[in-house]
Amino acid sequence: MLVPQFLSATRRTLPIILRRNIGICAPALQKASDPIQQLFIDKVKEYRQKSSSLGGKLVDVNPEIEKELASELDKLAKQYGGGEGTDMTQFPTFKFTGQDH
């Protein structure tokens, strides 16, 4: 009963979604067309290279920025239950007690 409605809705919306996604991705796949865009791409590549040479850390950082970063990470750890030895980049594991059905 719901299957024909679902298929009809899918037939109507899928082309719109695909057209929109291709429209968004197409400029990203093209080469830079103007000098400012090319300069931006060059700077991003340069930053990525510097960051990877430093082991993924911030580039051109001063003590004030390091202090601010540490305070923001502490705020996040307090707000979301992180602490010493807790890896905040991993999805938490949940243990449910009760009957298995």
Secondary structure, 3 states (H helix, E strand, C coil): CHHHHHHHHHHHHHHHHHHHHHHHHHHHHCCCCCHHHHHHHHHHHHHHHHHHHCCCCCCCCCHHHHHHHHHHHHHHHHHHCCCCCCCCCCCCCCCCCCCCC
